[in-house]
């Protein structure tokens, strides 16, 4: 690594931190869902375990962007890693202490940690991106490639984390799995404190606390579309789907964890190639803007409705659900990658984490909404209700996307 430039070394360190954190985050989510389902908790009760995880993600993204602009993204990333180690440690208490309230508190800490880590990594890409154009591509096209690679690799690793969670639960039990993850992440955290020294993302002018709310119209519209997009995914994916697979299909921990892991790994791979799928990798091609965002989310909105219709018509449920999930994963991956590029593109160059933090606050709010309704709707009306709710939310995201700037080059400073 010594032959690499300082900026590249920092980028690789940040990416490595993000990857390590993501493994534990995905594994922990699967551990909690499967373990508490085994203990007899209902879908709504399991969803409530993640309530504070998602709620504090909303708060963290809003405040974390401001904090990153003031103290530097390296510090916010290290704070997030340390907090995740503490959150894992909270789950090592005796089993009798693992009440809903205690697990919710641990998940709250984990939610804060995760969004500090993600906001820091995404914001740092814009700060470290080489200013020179490469391979005849525009700066924005290069940015799209960097964002797609970071986001896609993260989600692929989250999928591996899902599989890891199911596997560790089977092999080591709940406590053994949590302890192994805590020790691994503690080593990463200590290494990061020593090696990640550059003060990335500090704004030249210290932002005031009132600056946490974005003043950019394009950022605000994109944030609203993102909220609906992720609520639409999690309203059936977070609780309803794994419980349905376990209870209706009789899948064990290995099967549920392995299937969801494979889905997210494939989803992450598609995210990394989103520039090719949208045509942005072509020489001198303009990066995607409003038209691409509108078109891709329109296609995505059809899929949950088609799955629900198929299940109602008595199509083979396993084939219908699995095939539908695969198509949904491809289309959702492209939508997510487009959004991730657009927010970093729209964000102000000075104090980029302010706009990115605000945007991922909306992302976390969508996950919170989707998580709660995933448990409640599934318990009240079954998987089909969750699928129809997903299509409605995606239709809302489609409508909101029409308000994005027609000129893709519009940035925060022009808003």
Secondary structure, 3 states (H helix, E strand, C coil): CCCCCHHHHHHHHHHHHHHHHHHHHHHHHHHHHHHHHHCCCCHHHHHHHCHHHHHHHHHHHHHHHHHHHHHCHHHHHHHHHHHHHHHHHHCCCCHHHCCHHHHHHHHHHHHHHHHHHHHHHHHHHHHHCCCCCECCECHHHHHHHHHHHHHHHHHHHHHHHHHHHHHHHHHHHHHHHHHHHHHHHHHHHHHHHHHCCCCCCCCCCCCCHHHHCCCCHHHHHHHHHHHHHHHHHHHHHHHHHHHHHHHCCCCCHHHHHHHHHHHHHHHHHHHHCHHHHCCCCCCCCCCCCHHHHHHHHHHHHHHHHHHHHHHHCCCCHHHHHHHHHHHHHHHHHHHHHHHHHHHHHHCCCCCHHHHHHHHHHHHHHHHHHHHHHHHHHHHHHCHHHHHHHHHHHHHHHHHHHCCCCCCCCCCHHHC
